[in-house]
């Protein structure tokens, strides 16, 4: 490696720390507010439906900006855009914490989401250039650790802060970390050598993207609450999103300087990788969404306790990614590694599907460790193979598309799993109730036992009987929920494993940055 090359890469680890820290802050803030919602409702006098916009507004703004981040980075310069985005995120965090009304909080959360949208794709594309080709896996592993650990830390950190201080501190904690990340980015990150600044602003493309992605995300966030397509509002959002997206693709393919370069999807490696990334997001976010619900609704775990249960799996994922980042450059074909990761993910889902109402923390430890290892094995090679054939100037746009589809896949996964959980619980409860005939000896014995136990506490016979019936109804509902969760885990595992045949569409499984031997190309 020449002296000039040494100078080019000498700050690679500082850059990696800076952009990964920024990405982690963005991801932590996606989930950290969930544990503080009851406190916000009481403090701001908001209903549950109203306070949900604190999360929805942030996510919608975030998803809209992600695919634009490549164009914005080229237009303003990567260093200025990334630094400004972090500072915008930090400033909005301060005003979120200082908000005294619901409207103020929602507005600043939207602004925070706009700032945060740059911190995923721009961070990832920055790392592709910050490390030499033979070490890109290391940079992507550091980024991957932030992507996987961030969402896990959100509820755990949020629960600790709310229990010990107050909800504004879930936002104030971003200030010192965000300012440190901004200072490191401004000092060490340089503008991309390969991107060219657009001569004009694609206002129509930006508008269509905002409407298409914003409407879709809004529909996914609200669909279950409004009973999906039984609601005229949800149908309207779906139609608006579909029409806007078709118009967006048509416009972007015809314009000289598009805000999203859909031409890149002509590359089979990227197109397949983007689709697999969406499926990974669907399976991962869908399964991650239901586990805290299972622990908190059925076992009475707090958010902090739930986070501590999930944390070992996140650490396993981080360790696996660190190993993959070091070793990936020696792998001639990453497809078997991805397939093994998907198989381990299926094993984890199989183990989680076997959980019962009596399962405890110990029953979750190894399944979540296996899931962490599986995701660590999939994330790095999937990124590296999907982006392997892109020219350096297209890396930012490619990572933007990949992150957008993974995020949308995750949103669809959460929406689908929430709907399935509701419908399956009702269906399983009806089946169980049909089998609980009042004249059955075991049902009668259970009912009489509960009634006598309540009467022993001084309750009258009629009241004790009614309370016993209610207890049995809750028991049936809880068992129905366990069966519904089991089905959802099966679906998550099968969906991800079922996407593996898509790998045949790749030209090869050689990851970007692989060490080439014997004169190979």
C-alpha positions as CSV (number, residue, x, y, z in Angstrom):
1,X,0.0,0.0,0.0
2,X,1.5,3.4,-1.1
3,X,2.0,6.4,1.2
4,X,-0.9,8.2,-0.6
5,X,-3.1,5.2,-0.1
6,X,-2.1,5.0,3.6
7,X,-3.1,8.7,4.0
8,X,-6.5,8.1,2.3
9,X,-7.5,5.3,4.7
10,X,-5.6,6.4,7.9
11,X,-8.8,7.7,9.6
12,X,-11.0,4.8,8.6
13,X,-11.8,3.6,12.1
14,X,-12.7,7.1,13.3
15,X,-15.0,7.5,10.4
16,X,-16.6,4.2,11.1
17,X,-17.1,5.1,14.7
18,X,-18.6,8.4,13.8
19,X,-21.1,7.3,11.1
20,X,-22.0,4.1,13.0
21,X,-22.8,6.1,16.2
22,X,-25.0,8.4,14.1
23,X,-26.8,5.5,12.5
24,X,-27.3,3.9,16.0
25,X,-28.8,7.1,17.4
26,X,-31.3,7.1,14.5
27,X,-32.3,3.5,15.0
28,X,-32.5,3.8,18.8
29,X,-34.9,6.7,18.4
30,X,-37.2,4.6,16.2
31,X,-38.1,2.4,19.2
32,X,-37.0,4.3,22.4
33,X,-40.2,6.4,22.5
34,X,-42.5,3.3,22.7
35,X,-41.7,2.7,26.4
36,X,-42.3,6.4,27.2
37,X,-45.7,6.7,25.5
38,X,-47.8,6.3,28.8
39,X,-45.8,9.1,30.4
40,X,-46.1,11.3,27.4
41,X,-49.9,10.8,27.3
42,X,-50.2,11.9,30.9
43,X,-47.8,14.8,30.6
44,X,-49.2,16.2,27.4
45,X,-52.9,15.2,27.9
46,X,-53.0,13.1,24.7
47,X,-55.0,10.0,23.7
48,X,-53.3,6.8,22.6
49,X,-54.3,7.5,19.0
50,X,-52.9,11.0,19.1
51,X,-49.6,10.1,20.8
52,X,-48.9,7.4,18.3
53,X,-48.1,10.2,15.8
54,X,-44.9,10.7,17.8
55,X,-43.7,7.4,16.3
56,X,-45.6,7.4,13.0
57,X,-44.4,10.9,12.0
58,X,-40.8,10.1,12.7
59,X,-40.9,6.8,10.7
60,X,-42.7,8.4,7.7
61,X,-40.2,11.3,7.5
62,X,-37.3,8.8,7.9
63,X,-38.5,6.5,5.1
64,X,-39.1,9.3,2.7
65,X,-35.5,10.7,3.1
66,X,-33.7,7.4,2.9
67,X,-33.9,7.0,-1.0
68,X,-33.2,10.7,-1.5
69,X,-30.0,10.6,0.6
70,X,-27.7,9.7,-2.3
71,X,-29.0,12.6,-4.4
72,X,-28.9,15.0,-1.4
73,X,-25.4,13.9,-0.5
74,X,-24.1,14.6,-4.1
75,X,-26.0,17.9,-4.3
76,X,-24.7,19.4,-1.0
77,X,-21.5,17.4,-0.6
78,X,-21.3,14.3,1.6
79,X,-19.4,16.0,4.5
80,X,-21.8,19.0,4.7
81,X,-24.9,16.9,4.2
82,X,-24.0,14.2,6.8
83,X,-22.9,16.8,9.3
84,X,-25.9,19.0,8.8
85,X,-28.2,16.0,9.1
86,X,-26.7,14.9,12.4
87,X,-26.9,18.5,13.7
88,X,-30.6,18.7,12.6
89,X,-31.2,15.4,14.3
90,X,-29.6,16.7,17.5
91,X,-31.4,20.1,17.4
92,X,-34.8,18.4,16.9
93,X,-34.0,16.0,19.8
94,X,-33.5,18.9,22.1
95,X,-36.8,20.5,21.0
96,X,-38.6,17.2,21.3
97,X,-37.5,17.0,24.9
98,X,-38.5,20.6,25.5
99,X,-42.0,20.2,23.9
100,X,-44.9,21.2,26.1
101,X,-47.7,20.3,23.7
102,X,-48.4,17.3,21.5
103,X,-48.3,19.4,18.3
104,X,-44.8,20.6,19.2
105,X,-43.6,17.1,19.9
106,X,-45.0,15.7,16.7
107,X,-43.5,18.5,14.5
108,X,-40.1,18.1,16.0
109,X,-40.2,14.3,15.7
110,X,-40.9,14.8,12.0
111,X,-37.9,17.1,11.7
112,X,-35.9,14.6,13.7
113,X,-36.9,11.9,11.2
114,X,-35.8,14.1,8.3
115,X,-32.4,14.5,9.9
116,X,-32.2,10.8,10.7
117,X,-33.0,9.6,7.2
118,X,-29.5,10.5,6.0
119,X,-27.8,8.6,8.8
120,X,-28.3,5.1,7.4
121,X,-27.7,5.1,3.7
122,X,-25.1,7.9,3.7
123,X,-23.3,6.2,6.6
124,X,-23.1,2.9,4.8
125,X,-22.0,4.3,1.5
126,X,-19.4,6.4,3.3
127,X,-17.9,3.2,4.8
128,X,-17.5,1.6,1.4
129,X,-15.0,4.4,0.5
130,X,-13.5,4.8,4.0
131,X,-11.9,1.3,3.9
132,X,-9.6,-0.2,1.3
133,X,-11.3,-2.8,-1.0
134,X,-9.7,-5.7,0.9
135,X,-11.2,-4.4,4.3
136,X,-14.7,-3.3,3.3
137,X,-16.2,-6.1,5.2
138,X,-14.7,-4.7,8.5
139,X,-16.4,-1.3,7.9
140,X,-19.7,-3.0,6.9
141,X,-19.5,-5.2,10.0
142,X,-19.2,-2.1,12.3
143,X,-22.2,-0.6,10.6
144,X,-24.1,-3.8,10.8
145,X,-23.5,-4.0,14.5
146,X,-25.1,-0.6,14.9
147,X,-28.0,-1.6,12.7
148,X,-28.7,-4.7,14.8
149,X,-27.9,-3.5,18.3
150,X,-29.6,-0.1,17.9
151,X,-33.2,-1.3,17.8
152,X,-32.5,-3.6,20.8
153,X,-31.0,-0.9,22.9
154,X,-34.0,1.4,22.3
155,X,-36.5,-0.2,24.7
156,X,-33.9,-1.2,27.2
157,X,-32.3,2.3,27.4
158,X,-35.8,4.0,27.2
159,X,-37.1,1.9,30.1
160,X,-34.0,2.7,32.2
161,X,-34.3,6.4,31.5
162,X,-38.1,6.6,32.1
163,X,-37.8,4.6,35.4
164,X,-34.9,6.8,36.7
165,X,-35.5,10.2,35.2
166,X,-38.3,11.4,32.9
167,X,-39.4,11.0,29.3
168,X,-37.6,14.2,27.9
169,X,-34.3,12.5,28.7
170,X,-34.9,9.9,26.0
171,X,-34.3,12.8,23.6
172,X,-31.7,14.8,25.6
173,X,-29.3,11.8,25.6
174,X,-28.9,12.3,21.8
175,X,-27.2,15.6,22.3
176,X,-23.7,14.8,23.6
177,X,-23.4,11.6,21.4
178,X,-24.8,13.4,18.3
179,X,-22.5,16.4,18.7
180,X,-19.5,14.1,19.1
181,X,-20.5,12.2,15.9
182,X,-21.0,15.5,14.0
183,X,-17.6,16.7,15.1
184,X,-15.9,13.5,13.9
185,X,-17.8,13.5,10.6
186,X,-16.9,17.2,9.9
187,X,-13.2,16.5,10.8
188,X,-12.6,13.2,9.0
189,X,-15.2,12.5,6.4
190,X,-14.6,13.8,2.9
191,X,-16.8,14.3,-0.1
192,X,-17.2,11.3,-2.3
193,X,-14.6,11.1,-5.1
194,X,-17.2,9.6,-7.5
195,X,-20.4,11.5,-7.1
196,X,-21.3,14.4,-9.4
197,X,-23.5,17.3,-8.2
198,X,-26.9,17.5,-10.1
199,X,-27.3,20.7,-12.1
200,X,-31.0,21.0,-11.3
201,X,-33.4,19.9,-8.5
202,X,-35.9,17.1,-9.4
203,X,-38.8,18.7,-7.6
204,X,-41.4,16.5,-9.3
205,X,-39.5,13.4,-8.3
206,X,-39.1,14.6,-4.7
207,X,-42.8,15.3,-4.5
208,X,-43.9,12.0,-6.0
209,X,-41.5,10.1,-3.7
210,X,-42.9,11.9,-0.7
211,X,-46.5,11.1,-1.6
212,X,-45.8,7.5,-2.6
213,X,-43.6,6.4,0.3
214,X,-45.4,8.6,2.9
215,X,-48.9,7.2,1.9
216,X,-47.6,3.6,1.9
217,X,-46.0,4.0,5.3
218,X,-49.1,5.8,6.7
219,X,-51.3,3.0,5.4
220,X,-49.0,0.3,7.0
221,X,-48.9,2.1,10.3
222,X,-52.7,2.6,10.5
223,X,-54.1,-0.4,8.5
224,X,-54.7,-2.7,11.5
225,X,-56.4,0.0,13.5
226,X,-58.8,0.9,10.7
227,X,-59.4,-2.8,9.7
228,X,-57.5,-2.4,6.4
229,X,-59.5,-2.4,3.2
230,X,-62.8,-2.2,5.0
231,X,-61.8,1.5,5.5
232,X,-62.2,4.0,2.7
233,X,-59.3,6.0,4.3
234,X,-56.9,3.0,4.0
235,X,-58.1,2.3,0.4
236,X,-57.5,6.0,-0.5
237,X,-53.9,5.8,0.9
238,X,-53.2,2.6,-1.0
239,X,-54.5,4.1,-4.3
240,X,-52.6,7.3,-3.8
241,X,-49.4,5.4,-3.0
242,X,-49.7,3.1,-6.0
243,X,-50.5,5.8,-8.5
244,X,-47.7,8.1,-7.2
245,X,-45.2,5.2,-7.3
246,X,-46.0,4.3,-10.9
247,X,-45.7,8.0,-11.9
248,X,-42.5,8.3,-9.9
249,X,-40.8,5.3,-11.7
250,X,-42.0,6.6,-15.1
251,X,-40.7,10.1,-14.4
252,X,-37.4,9.0,-12.9
253,X,-36.6,6.7,-15.8
254,X,-37.2,9.6,-18.3
255,X,-35.4,12.5,-16.4
256,X,-31.7,13.2,-16.9
257,X,-31.0,13.9,-13.2
258,X,-33.4,11.7,-11.1
259,X,-33.6,11.9,-7.4
260,X,-33.7,8.1,-7.4
261,X,-31.8,6.2,-10.1
262,X,-34.0,3.3,-10.9
263,X,-31.7,2.4,-13.8
264,X,-29.5,0.7,-11.2
265,X,-32.1,-2.0,-10.9
266,X,-31.1,-3.3,-14.3
267,X,-28.2,-4.7,-12.5
268,X,-29.3,-8.2,-11.6
269,X,-27.0,-8.5,-8.5
270,X,-28.6,-5.3,-7.0
271,X,-32.2,-6.1,-8.0
272,X,-32.0,-9.5,-6.4
273,X,-30.2,-8.2,-3.3
274,X,-32.8,-5.4,-2.9
275,X,-35.6,-8.0,-3.1
276,X,-33.9,-10.3,-0.6
277,X,-33.2,-7.3,1.7
278,X,-36.9,-6.6,1.7
279,X,-37.7,-10.2,2.6
280,X,-35.1,-10.1,5.4
281,X,-36.6,-6.9,6.7
282,X,-40.1,-8.6,6.6
283,X,-39.0,-11.7,8.5
284,X,-36.7,-9.9,10.9
285,X,-38.9,-6.9,11.9
286,X,-42.0,-9.0,11.9
287,X,-40.5,-11.5,14.4
288,X,-38.8,-8.8,16.4
289,X,-42.1,-7.0,16.8
290,X,-44.1,-9.9,18.2
291,X,-41.5,-11.1,20.8
292,X,-41.8,-8.0,23.1
293,X,-45.6,-8.3,22.8
294,X,-45.4,-11.9,23.8
295,X,-43.2,-11.1,26.8
296,X,-45.0,-8.0,28.0
297,X,-48.6,-9.0,27.3
298,X,-48.5,-12.6,28.5
299,X,-45.6,-12.7,31.0
300,X,-45.9,-9.1,32.4
301,X,-42.3,-8.2,31.5
302,X,-41.4,-4.5,31.6
303,X,-39.7,-2.9,28.6
304,X,-36.4,-2.9,30.5
305,X,-36.7,-6.6,31.3
306,X,-37.7,-7.4,27.7
307,X,-34.6,-5.5,26.4
308,X,-32.4,-7.5,28.8
309,X,-33.8,-10.8,27.4
310,X,-33.2,-9.7,23.8
311,X,-29.7,-8.2,24.5
312,X,-27.6,-11.4,24.4
313,X,-28.9,-12.2,20.9
314,X,-27.9,-8.7,19.8
315,X,-24.4,-9.3,21.2
316,X,-24.2,-12.6,19.4
317,X,-25.1,-10.8,16.2
318,X,-22.4,-8.2,16.8
319,X,-19.7,-10.8,17.5
320,X,-20.8,-12.8,14.4
321,X,-20.6,-9.6,12.2
322,X,-17.2,-8.8,13.5
323,X,-16.0,-12.3,12.5
324,X,-17.7,-12.0,9.1
325,X,-16.3,-8.6,8.5
326,X,-12.7,-10.0,9.0
327,X,-13.2,-13.2,7.0
328,X,-15.6,-12.2,4.2
329,X,-12.9,-11.0,1.9
330,X,-11.5,-14.6,1.9
331,X,-14.9,-16.1,0.9
332,X,-15.1,-16.9,-2.9
333,X,-18.9,-17.4,-2.7
334,X,-21.1,-15.9,0.0
335,X,-24.3,-17.7,-1.0
336,X,-23.7,-20.8,1.2
337,X,-23.0,-18.5,4.2
338,X,-26.4,-16.7,3.5
339,X,-28.2,-20.0,3.2
340,X,-26.7,-21.2,6.4
341,X,-27.8,-18.0,8.1
342,X,-31.3,-18.4,6.8
343,X,-31.4,-22.0,8.0
344,X,-30.3,-21.0,11.5
345,X,-32.9,-18.3,11.5
346,X,-35.5,-21.0,10.7
347,X,-34.2,-23.1,13.5
348,X,-34.6,-20.1,15.9
349,X,-38.2,-19.6,14.7
350,X,-38.9,-23.3,15.2
351,X,-37.7,-23.1,18.8
352,X,-39.7,-19.9,19.4
353,X,-42.8,-21.5,18.0
354,X,-42.5,-24.3,20.6
355,X,-42.8,-21.7,23.5
356,X,-45.7,-22.2,25.8
357,X,-47.5,-20.0,28.4
358,X,-45.2,-21.4,31.0
359,X,-41.9,-20.6,29.1
360,X,-39.5,-18.3,30.9
361,X,-36.3,-16.3,30.2
362,X,-34.2,-19.4,30.1
363,X,-36.2,-20.8,27.2
364,X,-35.5,-17.7,25.1
365,X,-31.7,-17.5,25.6
366,X,-30.5,-20.0,23.0
367,X,-33.1,-19.3,20.3
368,X,-32.2,-15.6,20.5
369,X,-28.4,-16.4,20.4
370,X,-29.0,-18.5,17.3
371,X,-31.1,-15.7,15.7
372,X,-28.3,-13.3,16.4
373,X,-25.7,-15.5,14.8
374,X,-28.0,-16.1,11.8
375,X,-28.5,-12.4,11.2
376,X,-24.8,-11.7,11.5
377,X,-24.1,-14.4,8.9
378,X,-26.7,-12.9,6.5
379,X,-26.3,-9.2,6.8
380,X,-22.7,-8.7,5.7
381,X,-22.6,-11.1,2.7
382,X,-26.0,-10.0,1.5
383,X,-24.9,-6.4,1.4
384,X,-21.5,-7.2,-0.2
385,X,-22.9,-9.4,-2.9
386,X,-25.9,-7.1,-3.8
387,X,-23.5,-4.2,-4.3
388,X,-20.6,-6.1,-5.8
389,X,-21.1,-5.0,-9.4
390,X,-21.9,-1.3,-8.8
391,X,-19.5,1.3,-9.9
392,X,-18.1,3.5,-7.1
393,X,-20.2,6.4,-8.2
394,X,-23.4,4.4,-7.8
395,X,-22.7,3.1,-4.3
396,X,-24.6,5.8,-2.5
397,X,-27.7,5.3,-4.7
398,X,-27.4,1.5,-4.4
399,X,-27.2,1.6,-0.6
400,X,-30.1,4.0,-0.5
401,X,-32.3,1.6,-2.5
402,X,-31.2,-1.4,-0.4
403,X,-31.9,0.4,2.9
404,X,-35.3,1.7,1.7
405,X,-36.5,-1.8,0.7
406,X,-35.2,-3.3,3.9
407,X,-37.1,-0.6,5.9
408,X,-40.3,-1.0,3.8
409,X,-40.0,-4.8,4.1
410,X,-39.8,-4.3,7.8
411,X,-42.8,-2.0,7.9
412,X,-44.9,-4.5,5.8
413,X,-43.7,-7.3,8.1
414,X,-44.8,-5.5,11.2
415,X,-48.2,-4.6,9.7
416,X,-48.8,-8.1,8.4
417,X,-47.7,-9.8,11.7
418,X,-49.9,-7.4,13.8
419,X,-52.9,-8.2,11.6
420,X,-52.2,-11.9,11.7
421,X,-51.7,-11.8,15.5
422,X,-55.1,-10.3,16.0
423,X,-56.9,-12.5,13.5
424,X,-55.2,-15.7,14.6
425,X,-55.8,-15.0,18.3
426,X,-59.5,-14.6,17.6
427,X,-59.6,-17.7,15.5
428,X,-57.7,-19.9,18.0
429,X,-59.8,-18.6,20.8
430,X,-63.0,-19.6,19.0
431,X,-61.6,-23.1,18.4
432,X,-60.6,-23.5,22.0
433,X,-63.9,-22.2,23.3
434,X,-65.7,-24.7,21.1
435,X,-63.8,-27.5,22.9
436,X,-64.6,-26.2,26.3
437,X,-68.1,-27.6,26.7
438,X,-69.5,-26.5,30.0
439,X,-70.7,-30.1,30.8
440,X,-67.2,-31.6,30.2
441,X,-65.9,-33.0,33.5
442,X,-62.5,-31.3,33.4
443,X,-64.1,-27.9,32.6
444,X,-66.6,-28.3,35.4
445,X,-63.8,-29.3,37.8
446,X,-61.7,-26.3,36.9
447,X,-64.7,-23.9,37.1
448,X,-65.7,-25.3,40.5
449,X,-62.1,-25.1,41.8
450,X,-61.8,-21.4,40.9
451,X,-65.3,-20.7,42.3
452,X,-64.5,-22.3,45.7
453,X,-61.1,-20.5,45.8
454,X,-62.8,-17.2,45.3
455,X,-65.5,-18.0,47.8
456,X,-62.8,-18.8,50.4
457,X,-61.7,-15.2,50.1
458,X,-65.2,-14.0,51.1
459,X,-66.8,-13.7,47.7
460,X,-70.5,-14.7,47.3
461,X,-71.4,-17.7,45.2
462,X,-72.9,-15.8,42.3
463,X,-70.1,-13.3,42.1
464,X,-67.4,-16.0,42.5
465,X,-69.0,-18.0,39.7
466,X,-68.9,-15.0,37.3
467,X,-65.3,-14.1,38.2
468,X,-64.3,-17.8,37.7
469,X,-65.9,-17.7,34.2
470,X,-63.9,-14.5,33.5
471,X,-60.7,-16.0,34.7
472,X,-61.2,-19.1,32.4
473,X,-62.0,-16.8,29.5
474,X,-58.7,-14.9,30.1
475,X,-56.9,-18.3,30.3
476,X,-58.4,-19.3,27.0
477,X,-57.4,-16.0,25.4
478,X,-53.9,-16.3,26.7
479,X,-53.5,-19.8,25.3
480,X,-55.0,-18.7,22.0
481,X,-52.4,-15.9,21.9
482,X,-49.6,-18.4,22.5
483,X,-50.8,-20.5,19.5
484,X,-51.1,-17.3,17.4
485,X,-47.5,-16.4,18.2
486,X,-46.3,-19.9,17.3
487,X,-47.9,-19.6,13.9
488,X,-46.3,-16.2,13.3
489,X,-42.8,-17.5,14.1
490,X,-43.4,-20.4,11.6
491,X,-44.4,-17.8,8.9
492,X,-41.3,-15.6,9.6
493,X,-39.0,-18.6,9.3
494,X,-40.6,-20.0,6.2
495,X,-40.7,-16.7,4.4
496,X,-37.0,-16.0,4.8
497,X,-36.0,-19.6,4.0
498,X,-38.3,-19.5,1.0
499,X,-36.5,-16.5,-0.4
500,X,-33.2,-18.3,-0.7
501,X,-33.9,-19.6,-4.3
502,X,-33.7,-15.9,-5.4
503,X,-29.9,-16.3,-5.1
504,X,-29.8,-18.3,-8.4
505,X,-30.4,-14.9,-10.2
506,X,-27.1,-13.6,-9.0
507,X,-24.3,-13.9,-11.6
508,X,-22.1,-15.2,-8.8
509,X,-21.8,-15.0,-5.0
510,X,-18.5,-13.1,-4.9
511,X,-18.7,-10.4,-2.2
512,X,-17.4,-6.9,-2.9
513,X,-13.9,-6.6,-1.7
514,X,-13.1,-10.3,-1.9
515,X,-9.4,-11.1,-2.2
516,X,-8.8,-12.3,-5.8
517,X,-6.2,-15.0,-6.3
518,X,-4.5,-16.6,-9.3
519,X,-5.2,-13.8,-11.7
520,X,-9.0,-14.0,-11.2
521,X,-11.3,-11.0,-11.9
